[in-house]
Amino acid sequence: MASLTFDPTYAPHGGRHRRQSVISRPGAVPRPVVAEVATILAGLGFGACVALAVTAESWKQLAAPGGVTMFLGNLSGLAGTYLALIMVLLVSRVPMVERVLGQDKLLASHRRLAPWPISLIVAHAVLLTFAYAEAARTGVWYQIGAFIRSYPNMLTATVALVVMVAIAVTSVYSIRRRLRRETWWAVHLFMYLALALAFTHEIALGPSFVGHPLTRFVWSVLWASTAGLVLVYRFGLPLFRTLRHRLEVVEIHPEGPGTVSVICRGKHLDRLAVAGGQFFEWRFLTKGMWWQAHPFSLSALPRPPFLRLTVKGIGDYSSAVARLRPGTRVAIEGPYGAFTTHARRRSKVVLIAGGIGVTAIRSLLEDLPRDCDPVVILRASSAEELALASEVAELVRHRKGRVHELVGSRSEVRTDRLSELVPDLQNRDVYVSGPEEFVNRVVATVLRLGVPKDSVHFEVYSL
Ligand SMILES: Cc1cc2nc3c(=O)[nH]c(=O)nc-3n(C[C@H](O)[C@H](O)[C@H](O)COP(=O)(O)OP(=O)(O)OC[C@H]3O[C@@H](n4cnc5c(N)ncnc54)[C@H](O)[C@@H]3O)c2cc1C
């Protein structure tokens, strides 16, 4: 059934049957070189930090009591805070980098890196306490008291350390999965405070900075620029887009059991550069929902003045979406994601959606060139759960492709049927989206069937 406000009917660009025009501003093209340069610069920066710590020590200092421990403490402190800075940059959502790697890869790198800065910073605190105690010939506990009482900014640095350790503990997988995502997220935000508190003691006490105005200046600029990027891209740009586009819910449209499309109307949507397959973080400004933002993909390219997302209720927030009232204001952050036509390496494609993963596939399909010969595989446990299937079928028909609907329980529908459904699978780019377990299974299967890694693109519906 077509919506009252949003017409999802496909009409080829410039076609006679077009009822609502599709977006006029395509998503920006990712430039992989940006990510490569950023990686090289990050590596060079780490090398510079190690060099800085090494050159700040003299043989005489190393030979003094506690000298080697003190050097290791200073080195681990500098390396640890530098890696913490890289971690912040990985989640700062700089669009040029995000477009190439996508938020999932950036977050995965952030998580992989996480144990290093925290371990190095803890090692820094422990090593320096022992080193100073040895040099002053006092006990460790006495030294801790002396640090807090008599050294500049050491109290704030101690608070920062406690906060960092608390955040690290809540991030351990077995603990994290017991916490509500929102609780964990709120705790996580304190890392910014901890890093700011730690910064002041580094500058005041770090041997690489005391008496070295140039390194002090460079380090300060580096941290100030990182803070600037976070402020601009995590807060400023979303606020600007929210105010510029002034989105509000105009209709909730049922799509299947527990699944609804939310149609939003906004201003200047022809100026919103977005590619099919991308997602936004959506914050519905209504009681109980305004304080959290959740990621949902666009389920169609924008049709100014409308934007559409399609949501399956699986928890508190996503279920509350079905009860949104027309007129609810919406704040957005994004668009994010590298699951777009720009990732394509070959001309032909296979698009595979598990359940609600159809949303990204639906909007991506709309953005793919007409000669991409799409084979679309939609997987759901029952026929009613095949949301947006008729829209997908229409888009595929216009591209002279094929759709396969795989319906049934997991044991009935096996992903290893892929080579049977798509005999030329190895010659196509494969896009997969949906729940994590589904995506992992399909990606492993297509890699095993010989599709090269750089032709496999996926969007996992959990971050
Ligand atoms: C890139 C991306 C695109 C997505 N697109 C869609 C879409 O188009 N349609 C759709 O229905 N769903 C989509 N999702 C999934 C959707 O974000 C979650 O279902 C929703 O956030 C669950 O929140 P909840 O409070 O209802 O459930 P909860 O009970 O909080 O969580 C249920 C599950 O969702 C995960 N989750 C919860 N909150 C978040 C969050 N803020 N970010 C990431 N994962 C979370 C949890 O890890 C858990 O596994 C997408 C997810 C991602 C990462």
Ligand as a Chemical Component Dictionary entry (heavy atoms), coordinates in Angstrom:
data_LIG
# 
_chem_comp.id                   LIG 
_chem_comp.type                 NON-POLYMER 
_chem_comp.pdbx_formal_charge   0 
_chem_comp.three_letter_code    LIG 
# 
loop_
_chem_comp_atom.comp_id 
_chem_comp_atom.atom_id 
_chem_comp_atom.alt_atom_id 
_chem_comp_atom.type_symbol 
_chem_comp_atom.charge 
_chem_comp_atom.model_Cartn_x 
_chem_comp_atom.model_Cartn_y 
_chem_comp_atom.model_Cartn_z 
_chem_comp_atom.pdbx_ordinal 
LIG C1  C1  C 0 24.305 0.745  11.018 1  
LIG C2  C2  C 0 22.994 0.244  11.578 2  
LIG C3  C3  C 0 21.845 0.367  10.841 3  
LIG C4  C4  C 0 20.641 -0.105 11.360 4  
LIG N1  N1  N 0 19.521 0.018  10.613 5  
LIG C5  C5  C 0 18.347 -0.429 11.099 6  
LIG C6  C6  C 0 17.151 -0.292 10.336 7  
LIG O1  O1  O 0 17.143 0.266  9.243  8  
LIG N2  N2  N 0 16.013 -0.771 10.877 9  
LIG C7  C7  C 0 15.973 -1.396 12.110 10 
LIG O2  O2  O 0 14.911 -1.802 12.549 11 
LIG N3  N3  N 0 17.101 -1.537 12.840 12 
LIG C8  C8  C 0 18.284 -1.064 12.380 13 
LIG N4  N4  N 0 19.400 -1.187 13.138 14 
LIG C9  C9  C 0 19.324 -1.838 14.470 15 
LIG C10 C10 C 0 18.802 -0.839 15.497 16 
LIG O3  O3  O 0 19.711 0.213  15.676 17 
LIG C11 C11 C 0 18.605 -1.539 16.833 18 
LIG O4  O4  O 0 17.673 -2.556 16.642 19 
LIG C12 C12 C 0 18.043 -0.601 17.860 20 
LIG O5  O5  O 0 18.977 0.397  18.142 21 
LIG C13 C13 C 0 17.718 -1.423 19.103 22 
LIG O6  O6  O 0 17.443 -0.560 20.191 23 
LIG P1  P1  P 0 16.358 -0.992 21.285 24 
LIG O7  O7  O 0 16.486 -0.084 22.452 25 
LIG O8  O8  O 0 15.042 -1.121 20.656 26 
LIG O9  O9  O 0 16.799 -2.445 21.687 27 
LIG P2  P2  P 0 17.783 -2.924 22.828 28 
LIG O10 O10 O 0 17.016 -3.837 23.702 29 
LIG O11 O11 O 0 18.528 -1.817 23.462 30 
LIG O12 O12 O 0 18.842 -3.723 21.986 31 
LIG C14 C14 C 0 18.539 -4.773 21.169 32 
LIG C15 C15 C 0 19.784 -5.030 20.318 33 
LIG O13 O13 O 0 20.132 -3.859 19.549 34 
LIG C16 C16 C 0 21.468 -3.421 19.831 35 
LIG N5  N5  N 0 21.463 -1.952 20.046 36 
LIG C17 C17 C 0 20.767 -1.277 20.973 37 
LIG N6  N6  N 0 20.982 0.026  20.903 38 
LIG C18 C18 C 0 21.856 0.211  19.894 39 
LIG C19 C19 C 0 22.466 1.360  19.336 40 
LIG N7  N7  N 0 22.253 2.590  19.763 41 
LIG N8  N8  N 0 23.342 1.141  18.328 42 
LIG C20 C20 C 0 23.577 -0.096 17.874 43 
LIG N9  N9  N 0 23.011 -1.209 18.350 44 
LIG C21 C21 C 0 22.173 -1.072 19.340 45 
LIG C22 C22 C 0 21.872 -4.101 21.127 46 
LIG O14 O14 O 0 23.260 -4.399 21.108 47 
LIG C23 C23 C 0 21.047 -5.356 21.124 48 
LIG O15 O15 O 0 21.695 -6.396 20.461 49 
LIG C24 C24 C 0 20.609 -0.707 12.643 50 
LIG C25 C25 C 0 21.775 -0.822 13.387 51 
LIG C26 C26 C 0 22.943 -0.340 12.865 52 
LIG C27 C27 C 0 24.198 -0.445 13.675 53 
# 
loop_
_chem_comp_bond.comp_id 
_chem_comp_bond.atom_id_1 
_chem_comp_bond.atom_id_2 
_chem_comp_bond.value_order 
_chem_comp_bond.pdbx_ordinal 
LIG C1  C2  SING 1  
LIG C2  C3  SING 2  
LIG C2  C26 DOUB 3  
LIG C3  C4  DOUB 4  
LIG C4  N1  SING 5  
LIG C4  C24 SING 6  
LIG N1  C5  DOUB 7  
LIG C5  C6  SING 8  
LIG C5  C8  SING 9  
LIG C6  O1  DOUB 10 
LIG C6  N2  SING 11 
LIG N2  C7  SING 12 
LIG C7  O2  DOUB 13 
LIG C7  N3  SING 14 
LIG N3  C8  DOUB 15 
LIG C8  N4  SING 16 
LIG N4  C9  SING 17 
LIG N4  C24 SING 18 
LIG C9  C10 SING 19 
LIG C10 O3  SING 20 
LIG C10 C11 SING 21 
LIG C11 O4  SING 22 
LIG C11 C12 SING 23 
LIG C12 O5  SING 24 
LIG C12 C13 SING 25 
LIG C13 O6  SING 26 
LIG O6  P1  SING 27 
LIG P1  O7  DOUB 28 
LIG P1  O8  SING 29 
LIG P1  O9  SING 30 
LIG O9  P2  SING 31 
LIG P2  O10 DOUB 32 
LIG P2  O11 SING 33 
LIG P2  O12 SING 34 
LIG O12 C14 SING 35 
LIG C14 C15 SING 36 
LIG C15 O13 SING 37 
LIG C15 C23 SING 38 
LIG O13 C16 SING 39 
LIG C16 N5  SING 40 
LIG C16 C22 SING 41 
LIG N5  C17 SING 42 
LIG N5  C21 SING 43 
LIG C17 N6  DOUB 44 
LIG N6  C18 SING 45 
LIG C18 C19 SING 46 
LIG C18 C21 DOUB 47 
LIG C19 N7  SING 48 
LIG C19 N8  DOUB 49 
LIG N8  C20 SING 50 
LIG C20 N9  DOUB 51 
LIG N9  C21 SING 52 
LIG C22 O14 SING 53 
LIG C22 C23 SING 54 
LIG C23 O15 SING 55 
LIG C24 C25 DOUB 56 
LIG C25 C26 SING 57 
LIG C26 C27 SING 58 
# 
